[in-house]
């Protein structure tokens, strides 16, 4: 066999002239082949560090023109021993990252990675990189943008960038959700969203620093499941081919989309924004999500206001109204005609537009917040006063050999067990259908009975017990004013059967458990301080659609309510109610003008003293002495009769002479 060049085992310098991906070879030509022999070209296996039969590979693309060292084996086959340093590779400090004991990989623009026994792993360039340091147990990066796309969520930690491109230009940019190329097509939103962002003032360009955000969308189902709407998903169970067609450009697949939760796309379950809240078109929003005029009027524009310093101050003043923290849940609400699978009609404003209500909590840059809590459906949750423990903890109390942190599995796979801490829960949770099949209420692990609804300290169903048909005086056969059988309260007033219902239907066609927005339970003391608004010096506005049922305990002095007021106390009772056209749940109830009644009952030694002001007049009932004392005149007037009825009528004035005078009408 003819051989070229040096003896077996020695190497020659050659140049890579061609790469063939079909067979993994390169063509090389020998350098300095000699004056009497032509320059020889031949194929050799691609130079690599390692390869495997399943496509494993470690190496780099063989760059044409690279110098290599080659040698010829005993069979005549040539092999590349390694690359020869290219001209300039060590010039201009291009390999300044190469240091002792370090493994380096680098490309021409300075992007590199290296493994170093002292500082760990870095990937990036000299200025921006991801650093994993097992020595200090720290992972960090100083890249300007962090994007995360998983099956569970998308997280954008970046300058605020929004997509203002025309749809016709967007398709050539790759994925508008996770593509890195797509980033270059986005517009950065700055202090003045109507002007180009800039870090410096130079010539006609004014400093306009970009705003930033950390924005997260959390899904309900995996992103790959492509969940659309409840209505569409239900149809797919009947016909798997019945798939809703997506729009050519879906805002749900654009990562710049913001503040657009809707049951038209329920899989976007939750949105969290930290930083300035900016809508999809780059508008800065206030606490009501209304567009702030920054960049839209001359005085609030860096481009249009001739006094840039004045524009800056006015913009910053207005930006205090913008939202700094946003949290929202795409709450599941009924659509038209209480259809749970049709998104609600945005033009239907009946019932206070409750079907479009979402849980949201927003805080502006002044620290003012706005909270909206939706109402539950008729078959929604009933919050109960419960504590819970895990199975392993409970089991460890029965068997000391089991550690409370052990992973143990019960036969029924139930891990969380509940117990109620309400003192007198009396309200049962029931069902009018078979949907929940015995799961109307959780079981109390201590009593092994269904947990009932109630309040922590009192029996809420017996609030104002002396007003109910179950009142103690009725149980023993007494009348309300028992010492005065003919008193009008004994006939004019009828006791109430219930103030609070003792059962709630939580499932089935007759369910009535809805209209709930939450439960607060504070195990301890609360101190509340409320300031006042400027226009009226009001501290609290409270507007209730229904009644208030309260039980108040007492302190060490036996006091249940101690109130001092700096001003007048005005109390109006009775009048028109909420129009039943506003809330279809109560459309059959009277919403016209209703007479008011103030009825106060004080219990002493099992007897009731009453002060009642109602449409029938005023009644004062005392089971003890009724004393009227005044340092000045007591005036009693009546356009009808003045009646005195008693076993003894005695007039006395102690040591003063008794004087009975009759004055002409209208003289006193």
C-alpha positions as CSV (number, residue, x, y, z in Angstrom):
1,X,0.0,0.0,0.0
2,X,1.4,3.4,-0.9
3,X,1.7,5.8,1.9
4,X,2.1,9.6,1.9
5,X,4.2,11.7,4.2
6,X,5.8,10.6,7.4
7,X,6.2,7.1,8.8
8,X,3.4,5.6,10.9
9,X,3.0,7.4,14.2
10,X,4.3,10.7,13.1
11,X,1.9,13.6,12.3
12,X,1.5,16.2,9.5
13,X,-0.1,19.6,9.4
14,X,-3.3,19.7,7.3
15,X,-6.2,22.0,6.7
16,X,-10.0,21.2,6.8
17,X,-11.5,21.9,3.4
18,X,-14.9,20.3,3.6
19,X,-17.5,18.7,6.0
20,X,-19.9,15.9,5.1
21,X,-22.8,15.6,7.6
22,X,-24.0,12.4,5.8
23,X,-21.1,10.2,7.0
24,X,-19.5,12.4,9.7
25,X,-16.3,13.0,7.9
26,X,-14.2,16.0,6.9
27,X,-11.9,16.4,3.9
28,X,-8.4,17.6,4.7
29,X,-5.5,18.6,2.5
30,X,-1.9,18.1,3.6
31,X,0.1,21.3,4.0
32,X,3.6,21.4,2.4
33,X,3.1,18.1,0.5
34,X,6.5,18.6,-1.2
35,X,7.7,19.9,-4.5
36,X,7.5,16.5,-6.3
37,X,4.0,15.5,-5.0
38,X,0.6,17.0,-5.5
39,X,-1.2,18.4,-2.6
40,X,-3.2,15.4,-1.3
41,X,-6.8,15.5,-0.1
42,X,-8.5,12.7,1.7
43,X,-11.4,12.0,4.1
44,X,-11.0,11.5,7.8
45,X,-13.5,11.1,10.7
46,X,-14.7,14.3,12.2
47,X,-12.6,15.3,15.2
48,X,-14.6,14.9,18.5
49,X,-14.1,14.3,22.2
50,X,-16.7,11.6,22.5
51,X,-19.5,9.9,20.7
52,X,-22.0,7.1,21.3
53,X,-24.1,4.8,19.2
54,X,-27.4,6.5,20.2
55,X,-26.5,9.9,18.8
56,X,-24.4,11.0,21.8
57,X,-21.8,13.6,20.8
58,X,-19.4,16.0,22.4
59,X,-17.4,18.3,20.2
60,X,-17.9,21.2,17.8
61,X,-18.7,21.9,14.2
62,X,-15.5,21.5,12.1
63,X,-14.8,25.0,10.8
64,X,-13.5,25.1,7.2
65,X,-9.9,26.4,7.1
66,X,-9.0,25.2,10.5
67,X,-5.5,23.7,10.9
68,X,-5.3,20.2,12.3
69,X,-2.6,17.7,13.1
70,X,-3.1,14.4,11.2
71,X,-1.4,11.0,11.2
72,X,-1.7,7.9,9.1
73,X,-2.4,4.5,10.7
74,X,-1.0,1.2,9.7
75,X,-3.9,0.5,7.5
76,X,-3.4,3.7,5.6
77,X,-6.4,5.5,7.2
78,X,-5.7,9.0,8.2
79,X,-6.9,10.4,11.5
80,X,-7.0,13.9,13.1
81,X,-5.0,14.1,16.3
82,X,-6.2,17.6,17.2
83,X,-6.6,21.2,16.1
84,X,-3.6,23.4,15.7
85,X,-3.9,27.0,17.1
86,X,-5.4,29.3,14.5
87,X,-3.8,32.6,13.7
88,X,-5.0,35.2,16.2
89,X,-6.7,32.8,18.6
90,X,-4.5,34.0,21.5
91,X,-4.2,37.6,20.3
92,X,-6.2,40.6,21.6
93,X,-6.7,38.7,24.8
94,X,-9.5,36.6,23.3
95,X,-8.8,33.7,25.6
96,X,-8.4,35.7,28.8
97,X,-10.9,33.3,30.4
98,X,-8.6,30.3,30.0
99,X,-6.9,29.7,33.3
100,X,-5.2,26.8,35.1
101,X,-7.4,23.8,36.0
102,X,-10.3,25.3,34.0
103,X,-12.3,23.7,31.2
104,X,-13.5,26.3,28.7
105,X,-15.8,26.3,25.7
106,X,-16.0,29.6,23.7
107,X,-17.3,31.0,20.4
108,X,-16.3,34.0,18.4
109,X,-18.6,36.6,19.9
110,X,-17.3,35.9,23.4
111,X,-20.1,33.6,24.5
112,X,-18.6,30.9,26.6
113,X,-19.0,28.4,29.4
114,X,-16.4,27.1,31.8
115,X,-16.0,24.7,34.7
116,X,-13.7,25.9,37.4
117,X,-12.9,24.0,40.6
118,X,-12.8,27.2,42.6
119,X,-16.0,29.0,41.5
120,X,-18.0,26.3,39.7
121,X,-19.9,26.7,36.4
122,X,-20.5,29.9,34.4
123,X,-22.3,30.3,31.1
124,X,-22.7,33.6,29.2
125,X,-20.1,36.2,28.5
126,X,-17.8,38.3,30.6
127,X,-20.5,40.8,31.5
128,X,-23.7,38.7,31.7
129,X,-23.8,35.2,32.9
130,X,-25.4,32.4,34.8
131,X,-23.3,31.3,37.7
132,X,-23.7,28.0,39.6
133,X,-21.3,27.8,42.5
134,X,-21.3,24.6,44.5
135,X,-18.6,25.9,46.8
136,X,-20.8,28.7,48.3
137,X,-24.1,26.9,47.4
138,X,-25.3,29.9,45.4
139,X,-26.9,30.1,42.0
140,X,-27.3,33.5,40.5
141,X,-27.4,35.4,37.2
142,X,-27.2,39.1,36.1
143,X,-29.1,38.7,32.8
144,X,-31.5,41.5,32.2
145,X,-34.4,39.2,31.3
146,X,-35.7,36.0,32.9
147,X,-38.4,34.1,31.1
148,X,-39.9,30.8,32.4
149,X,-42.4,28.7,30.6
150,X,-43.6,25.5,32.2
151,X,-46.7,23.3,32.1
152,X,-47.9,25.2,35.2
153,X,-47.2,28.8,34.5
154,X,-45.4,31.5,32.6
155,X,-43.2,34.0,34.4
156,X,-41.8,37.2,32.8
157,X,-39.2,39.1,34.8
158,X,-38.1,41.9,32.5
159,X,-38.4,45.4,31.3
160,X,-42.0,46.1,30.6
161,X,-42.4,45.2,26.9
162,X,-45.7,45.1,25.0
163,X,-46.6,43.9,21.5
164,X,-47.6,46.8,19.3
165,X,-46.9,45.2,16.0
166,X,-49.4,44.6,13.3
167,X,-50.7,41.1,13.1
168,X,-49.4,40.8,9.5
169,X,-45.9,41.2,10.7
170,X,-46.0,38.9,13.7
171,X,-46.0,35.5,12.1
172,X,-42.4,35.7,10.8
173,X,-41.1,36.2,14.3
174,X,-41.5,32.7,15.6
175,X,-43.5,31.8,18.8
176,X,-44.9,34.9,20.4
177,X,-44.9,33.0,23.7
178,X,-41.5,31.7,24.4
179,X,-39.3,32.7,21.4
180,X,-36.2,34.7,22.1
181,X,-36.3,36.2,18.7
182,X,-39.8,37.6,19.4
183,X,-38.2,39.8,22.1
184,X,-36.7,42.1,19.5
185,X,-40.2,43.0,18.1
186,X,-41.6,44.2,21.4
187,X,-41.8,47.8,22.5
188,X,-40.3,48.9,25.8
189,X,-42.5,51.0,28.0
190,X,-40.8,53.7,30.0
191,X,-41.5,56.6,32.4
192,X,-43.4,58.2,29.5
193,X,-45.0,55.3,27.5
194,X,-45.5,57.7,24.5
195,X,-41.7,58.2,24.1
196,X,-38.8,56.0,23.2
197,X,-37.0,54.6,26.2
198,X,-33.5,55.9,26.8
199,X,-31.0,55.8,29.7
200,X,-29.4,59.1,28.7
201,X,-30.2,62.6,27.4
202,X,-28.4,63.2,24.1
203,X,-29.4,65.7,21.5
204,X,-33.1,65.4,20.8
205,X,-33.3,62.1,22.8
206,X,-34.4,62.6,26.4
207,X,-33.8,60.3,29.3
208,X,-36.8,58.0,29.6
209,X,-35.9,55.0,31.9
210,X,-37.8,51.8,31.2
211,X,-40.3,50.4,33.7
212,X,-40.0,46.8,34.9
213,X,-42.3,44.0,36.0
214,X,-42.4,40.6,37.4
215,X,-45.5,39.1,35.9
216,X,-46.8,35.6,36.3
217,X,-49.8,33.7,34.8
218,X,-50.7,30.4,36.6
219,X,-52.7,27.8,34.6
220,X,-55.4,25.5,35.9
221,X,-54.6,22.7,33.5
222,X,-51.3,21.9,31.8
223,X,-50.4,24.2,29.0
224,X,-49.9,21.3,26.6
225,X,-53.5,20.2,27.2
226,X,-54.7,23.3,25.2
227,X,-57.7,23.7,27.4
228,X,-60.1,26.2,25.7
229,X,-63.5,26.9,27.3
230,X,-65.8,24.8,29.5
231,X,-68.4,24.7,26.8
232,X,-65.9,23.6,24.1
233,X,-64.3,21.0,26.4
234,X,-67.7,19.5,27.3
235,X,-68.5,19.1,23.6
236,X,-65.2,17.3,23.0
237,X,-66.4,14.5,25.3
238,X,-69.3,13.8,23.0
239,X,-67.1,14.2,19.9
240,X,-63.3,14.2,20.3
241,X,-63.0,15.9,16.9
242,X,-65.1,18.9,18.0
243,X,-62.3,21.2,18.8
244,X,-62.7,25.0,18.9
245,X,-60.7,26.8,16.2
246,X,-58.1,29.2,17.6
247,X,-57.8,32.7,16.2
248,X,-54.9,33.4,13.8
249,X,-53.3,35.5,16.5
250,X,-54.4,34.6,20.0
251,X,-53.7,37.1,22.7
252,X,-53.4,34.1,25.1
253,X,-50.3,32.9,23.3
254,X,-48.6,36.3,23.4
255,X,-46.4,36.7,26.4
256,X,-46.8,40.5,26.4
257,X,-50.6,40.0,27.1
258,X,-51.5,41.4,30.5
259,X,-54.6,42.1,32.6
260,X,-57.0,40.1,30.5
261,X,-58.2,37.2,32.7
262,X,-61.6,36.0,31.3
263,X,-63.8,32.9,31.3
264,X,-63.5,33.1,27.6
265,X,-60.1,31.4,28.4
266,X,-60.5,29.9,31.8
267,X,-57.2,28.0,31.8
268,X,-55.5,31.2,32.8
269,X,-56.4,30.8,36.4
270,X,-54.4,33.4,38.2
271,X,-52.3,36.5,37.4
272,X,-49.8,38.3,39.6
273,X,-48.0,41.5,38.6
274,X,-45.3,43.2,40.7
275,X,-44.2,46.5,39.3
276,X,-46.1,49.0,37.3
277,X,-49.3,47.5,35.8
278,X,-49.4,48.2,32.0
279,X,-52.1,46.9,29.7
280,X,-51.5,45.0,26.5
281,X,-51.2,48.2,24.5
282,X,-48.7,49.9,26.7
283,X,-51.0,52.1,28.8
284,X,-50.2,52.7,32.5
285,X,-53.3,52.0,34.6
286,X,-54.6,53.5,37.8
287,X,-56.3,51.6,40.7
288,X,-59.5,51.4,38.8
289,X,-57.6,50.0,35.8
290,X,-58.4,53.2,33.9
291,X,-55.7,54.6,31.6
292,X,-53.6,57.3,33.1
293,X,-53.0,60.3,30.7
294,X,-49.2,59.9,30.9
295,X,-47.7,60.4,27.4
296,X,-51.1,61.3,26.0
297,X,-51.4,65.0,26.9
298,X,-48.7,67.6,26.3
299,X,-48.0,68.4,29.9
300,X,-47.4,64.7,30.7
301,X,-45.2,64.1,27.7
302,X,-41.4,64.3,27.5
303,X,-41.7,64.8,23.8
304,X,-44.5,67.5,23.8
305,X,-43.9,69.5,26.9
306,X,-41.1,72.0,26.1
307,X,-40.1,72.0,29.8
308,X,-38.7,68.4,30.3
309,X,-38.1,68.9,34.0
310,X,-41.7,70.1,34.5
311,X,-43.0,67.1,32.4
312,X,-40.9,64.7,34.6
313,X,-42.3,66.1,37.8
314,X,-45.9,65.9,36.6
315,X,-45.4,62.4,35.2
316,X,-44.0,61.1,38.5
317,X,-46.8,62.7,40.4
318,X,-49.4,60.9,38.2
319,X,-47.5,57.7,38.4
320,X,-48.3,57.4,42.1
321,X,-51.8,56.5,41.0
322,X,-50.5,53.5,39.0
323,X,-50.9,49.9,40.4
324,X,-47.7,48.5,42.0
325,X,-49.1,45.1,43.0
326,X,-51.8,43.2,41.2
327,X,-53.3,39.8,42.1
328,X,-56.3,38.3,40.4
329,X,-58.1,35.0,40.2
330,X,-60.2,34.1,37.1
331,X,-63.1,33.0,39.3
332,X,-65.6,30.5,38.0
333,X,-69.0,32.2,37.7
334,X,-72.2,31.3,36.0
335,X,-73.1,32.6,32.6
336,X,-76.4,33.5,31.0
337,X,-79.4,31.9,32.8
338,X,-77.0,30.4,35.4
339,X,-75.3,28.2,32.7
340,X,-72.1,27.1,34.3
341,X,-70.5,26.3,31.0
342,X,-71.1,29.5,29.1
343,X,-68.9,32.5,29.7
344,X,-70.9,35.4,31.2
345,X,-72.2,38.1,28.8
346,X,-70.2,41.3,29.4
347,X,-73.3,43.4,28.4
348,X,-75.5,41.8,31.1
349,X,-75.4,44.1,34.1
350,X,-78.2,42.6,36.1
351,X,-77.6,41.3,39.7
352,X,-74.8,43.9,40.1
353,X,-72.9,42.1,37.3
354,X,-71.9,39.4,39.8
355,X,-71.3,36.8,37.1
356,X,-68.3,38.9,35.9
357,X,-66.9,39.5,39.3
358,X,-63.4,38.2,39.9
359,X,-61.3,38.1,43.0
360,X,-58.8,40.9,42.7
361,X,-56.5,42.8,45.0
362,X,-54.6,45.8,43.7
363,X,-52.3,48.3,45.5
364,X,-51.2,51.6,44.0
365,X,-47.9,53.3,44.6
366,X,-49.4,55.5,47.3
367,X,-50.3,52.3,49.2
368,X,-54.0,52.5,48.7
369,X,-55.7,49.2,47.9
370,X,-58.8,47.9,46.2
371,X,-60.2,44.5,47.0
372,X,-63.0,42.8,45.2
373,X,-64.4,39.5,46.6
374,X,-67.0,37.6,44.5
375,X,-70.0,35.8,46.0
376,X,-70.2,32.1,45.9
377,X,-72.7,30.1,43.8
378,X,-75.6,28.3,45.5
379,X,-73.6,25.1,45.5
380,X,-70.3,26.8,46.5
381,X,-68.2,26.3,49.6
382,X,-69.5,27.0,53.1
383,X,-66.5,28.1,55.2
384,X,-66.5,26.2,58.5
385,X,-64.6,26.8,61.8
386,X,-62.2,23.9,61.7
387,X,-58.8,22.8,62.7
388,X,-57.0,20.1,60.8
389,X,-54.3,17.5,61.4
390,X,-52.5,15.0,59.1
391,X,-53.0,11.3,59.4
392,X,-49.4,10.6,60.4
393,X,-49.6,13.0,63.3
394,X,-52.8,11.5,64.6
395,X,-51.5,8.0,64.2
396,X,-48.3,8.8,66.1
397,X,-50.5,9.8,69.1
398,X,-52.0,6.3,69.1
399,X,-48.8,4.4,68.4
400,X,-45.7,5.8,70.0
401,X,-43.5,3.7,67.7
402,X,-44.6,5.8,64.7
403,X,-42.9,9.1,64.1
404,X,-45.3,12.0,63.4
405,X,-43.3,12.8,60.2
406,X,-43.6,9.3,58.8
407,X,-45.2,8.8,55.4
408,X,-48.0,6.3,56.1
409,X,-51.0,5.7,53.9
410,X,-54.4,4.9,55.4
411,X,-56.7,2.4,53.6
412,X,-59.0,5.2,52.4
413,X,-56.1,7.5,51.3
414,X,-57.4,10.3,53.6
415,X,-54.6,12.4,54.9
416,X,-56.3,15.5,56.4
417,X,-58.8,15.2,59.2
418,X,-61.0,18.0,60.5
419,X,-62.4,19.0,63.8
420,X,-64.7,21.9,64.6
421,X,-63.9,24.5,67.3
422,X,-67.2,26.3,67.2
423,X,-68.8,26.2,70.6
424,X,-72.5,25.8,69.5
425,X,-72.7,25.1,65.8
426,X,-76.3,24.5,65.0
427,X,-76.7,25.0,61.2
428,X,-76.8,21.7,59.2
429,X,-75.5,21.3,55.7
430,X,-78.0,19.3,53.6
431,X,-78.5,18.1,50.1
432,X,-81.6,18.1,47.8
433,X,-80.1,15.8,45.3
434,X,-77.6,12.9,44.8
435,X,-74.7,14.9,43.4
436,X,-72.5,15.0,46.6
437,X,-73.7,11.5,47.9
438,X,-73.0,12.0,51.6
439,X,-70.3,14.7,51.2
440,X,-72.6,17.6,52.2
441,X,-70.4,18.3,55.2
442,X,-67.1,17.0,56.4
443,X,-67.0,14.6,59.3
444,X,-65.6,15.8,62.7
445,X,-62.8,13.3,63.6
446,X,-63.5,13.7,67.3
447,X,-67.3,13.4,67.4
448,X,-67.6,11.3,64.2
449,X,-70.6,13.5,63.2
450,X,-71.0,16.0,60.3
451,X,-69.6,19.4,61.1
452,X,-72.2,22.1,61.3
453,X,-71.9,25.8,60.5
454,X,-71.8,28.2,63.4
455,X,-69.7,30.9,65.1
456,X,-66.9,30.4,67.5
457,X,-68.3,31.6,70.8
458,X,-72.1,31.9,70.7
459,X,-75.1,30.0,69.2
460,X,-75.8,32.3,66.2
461,X,-79.3,30.7,65.8
462,X,-80.4,32.0,69.2
463,X,-79.3,35.6,68.6
464,X,-82.0,37.8,70.1
465,X,-83.6,34.8,71.6
466,X,-86.4,36.7,73.4
467,X,-87.7,37.8,70.0
468,X,-88.2,34.2,68.8
469,X,-90.9,31.6,69.2
470,X,-88.4,29.6,71.2
471,X,-88.2,32.4,73.8
472,X,-88.0,31.2,77.5
473,X,-91.1,33.2,78.5
474,X,-93.2,31.4,75.8
475,X,-91.9,28.0,76.9
476,X,-93.3,28.5,80.4
477,X,-96.6,29.9,79.1
478,X,-96.1,33.6,79.9
479,X,-96.9,36.6,77.8
480,X,-94.4,39.2,76.7
481,X,-95.8,41.7,79.3
482,X,-97.0,39.1,81.7
483,X,-97.9,41.5,84.6
484,X,-100.1,43.5,82.2
485,X,-102.3,41.0,80.3
486,X,-104.0,43.7,78.3
487,X,-100.8,45.4,77.1
488,X,-100.9,45.9,73.4
489,X,-97.5,44.3,72.9
490,X,-99.1,41.0,73.9
491,X,-101.4,41.1,70.9
492,X,-99.8,43.5,68.4
493,X,-96.3,41.9,68.3
494,X,-95.8,38.3,67.0
495,X,-92.5,36.5,67.8
496,X,-90.2,35.5,64.9
497,X,-89.8,31.9,64.0
498,X,-86.1,32.3,63.0
499,X,-83.5,35.0,62.6
500,X,-81.0,32.6,61.2
501,X,-81.9,29.4,59.3
502,X,-80.9,26.2,61.0
503,X,-80.1,24.4,57.7
504,X,-78.6,25.2,54.4
505,X,-79.0,23.2,51.2
506,X,-75.6,22.9,49.6
507,X,-76.3,20.8,46.5
508,X,-79.2,19.8,44.2
509,X,-81.9,21.8,42.5
510,X,-83.0,23.6,45.7
511,X,-79.5,24.6,46.8
512,X,-79.4,28.0,48.6
513,X,-75.9,28.1,50.1
514,X,-74.6,30.8,47.8
515,X,-74.0,34.5,48.2
516,X,-70.9,34.0,50.4
517,X,-67.7,36.0,50.1
518,X,-65.5,34.6,52.9
519,X,-65.0,34.1,56.6
520,X,-62.7,35.9,59.0
521,X,-61.5,34.1,62.1
522,X,-59.3,36.0,64.5
523,X,-58.3,34.0,67.5
524,X,-57.1,37.1,69.3
525,X,-57.5,40.8,69.8
526,X,-57.6,43.3,67.0
527,X,-56.9,47.0,67.2
528,X,-58.4,49.0,64.4
529,X,-57.6,52.6,63.6
530,X,-59.3,54.2,60.6
531,X,-58.5,57.7,59.3
532,X,-60.8,60.1,57.5
533,X,-61.3,61.2,54.0
534,X,-60.8,64.8,53.1
535,X,-64.1,65.8,51.5
536,X,-66.4,64.8,54.3
537,X,-64.2,63.7,57.1
538,X,-65.8,60.2,56.9
539,X,-64.0,57.2,58.3
540,X,-66.2,54.3,57.2
541,X,-68.8,53.7,54.6
542,X,-70.7,50.4,55.1
543,X,-73.5,49.3,52.7
544,X,-75.1,46.0,53.5
545,X,-77.5,44.2,51.2
546,X,-78.8,42.1,54.0
547,X,-79.1,42.1,57.8
548,X,-76.4,42.1,60.4
549,X,-76.5,39.3,63.0
550,X,-74.1,39.8,66.0
551,X,-73.3,38.3,69.4
552,X,-71.0,40.3,71.6
553,X,-69.3,39.0,74.7
554,X,-68.3,41.0,77.7
555,X,-65.1,42.1,79.3
556,X,-63.9,41.8,82.9
557,X,-66.2,44.6,83.9
558,X,-69.2,43.0,82.4
559,X,-69.3,45.6,79.6
560,X,-70.2,44.4,76.1
561,X,-70.0,47.7,74.2
562,X,-68.3,50.9,75.3
563,X,-68.5,53.7,72.8
564,X,-67.6,57.4,73.1
565,X,-68.5,59.7,70.2
566,X,-67.1,63.1,69.6
567,X,-70.2,64.1,67.7
568,X,-73.9,63.4,67.3
569,X,-75.3,59.9,66.9
570,X,-77.9,59.8,64.2
571,X,-80.0,56.6,63.7
572,X,-82.7,56.2,61.1
573,X,-84.8,53.1,61.1
574,X,-87.2,52.1,58.4
575,X,-87.7,53.3,54.9
576,X,-87.4,51.9,51.3
577,X,-85.2,48.8,50.7
578,X,-83.0,47.7,47.8
579,X,-85.0,47.4,44.6
580,X,-85.7,43.8,44.0
581,X,-85.0,44.3,40.3
582,X,-81.3,44.7,41.3
583,X,-81.0,41.2,42.7
584,X,-83.1,38.4,41.1
585,X,-82.7,36.2,44.2
586,X,-85.1,38.4,46.1
587,X,-87.4,39.5,43.3
588,X,-90.5,38.3,45.1
589,X,-89.8,40.1,48.3
590,X,-91.3,43.5,49.3
591,X,-88.9,46.3,48.3
592,X,-91.2,49.3,49.0
593,X,-91.3,51.6,51.9
594,X,-91.4,49.7,55.2
595,X,-92.2,51.0,58.7
596,X,-89.3,50.8,61.1
597,X,-89.2,49.5,64.6
598,X,-86.7,49.9,67.4
599,X,-87.1,47.2,69.9
600,X,-84.7,46.9,72.8
601,X,-85.1,44.1,75.4
602,X,-83.1,43.9,78.6
603,X,-83.1,40.6,80.5
604,X,-82.8,40.7,84.3
605,X,-83.5,37.7,86.5
606,X,-85.3,36.0,83.7
607,X,-87.6,38.9,83.1
608,X,-87.6,41.3,80.2
609,X,-87.8,45.1,80.2
610,X,-88.7,46.6,76.8
611,X,-88.3,49.9,75.0
612,X,-90.1,49.6,71.7
613,X,-90.7,52.3,69.1
614,X,-92.8,51.2,66.2
615,X,-95.7,52.0,64.0
616,X,-98.1,51.4,66.9
617,X,-96.3,54.0,69.1
618,X,-93.8,53.8,71.9
619,X,-94.0,51.3,74.7
620,X,-91.8,51.3,77.8
621,X,-92.1,48.2,79.8
622,X,-90.3,47.9,83.1
623,X,-90.3,44.8,85.4
624,X,-89.0,47.0,88.1
625,X,-89.5,50.6,89.1
626,X,-89.8,53.2,86.3
627,X,-88.4,56.5,87.4
628,X,-88.5,59.8,85.5
629,X,-86.3,62.4,87.1
630,X,-85.5,65.8,85.8
631,X,-83.8,68.9,87.3
632,X,-86.1,70.9,85.1
633,X,-89.7,70.5,83.8
634,X,-91.2,67.3,82.7
635,X,-93.7,68.0,79.9
636,X,-96.3,65.5,78.9
637,X,-98.6,66.4,76.1
638,X,-101.3,64.5,74.3
639,X,-103.8,65.4,71.6
640,X,-106.0,62.6,73.0
641,X,-106.4,61.4,76.6
642,X,-103.8,61.3,79.4
643,X,-104.6,58.1,81.3
644,X,-103.2,57.0,84.6
645,X,-103.9,53.5,85.7
646,X,-102.6,52.1,89.0
647,X,-103.7,50.6,92.3
648,X,-102.6,53.9,94.0
649,X,-102.1,57.2,92.4
650,X,-100.1,59.4,94.8
651,X,-98.8,62.9,94.2
652,X,-96.2,64.1,96.6
653,X,-93.5,66.8,96.6
654,X,-91.7,66.0,99.8
655,X,-91.7,69.1,101.9
656,X,-92.8,71.5,99.2
657,X,-96.4,72.6,99.0
658,X,-98.6,70.6,96.6
659,X,-99.7,72.9,93.7
660,X,-101.9,71.9,90.8
661,X,-102.2,74.6,88.2
662,X,-104.1,74.7,85.0
663,X,-102.5,76.9,82.3
664,X,-104.2,78.1,79.1
665,X,-103.4,76.2,75.9
666,X,-100.1,77.1,74.3
667,X,-98.7,78.9,77.3
668,X,-96.2,76.3,78.1
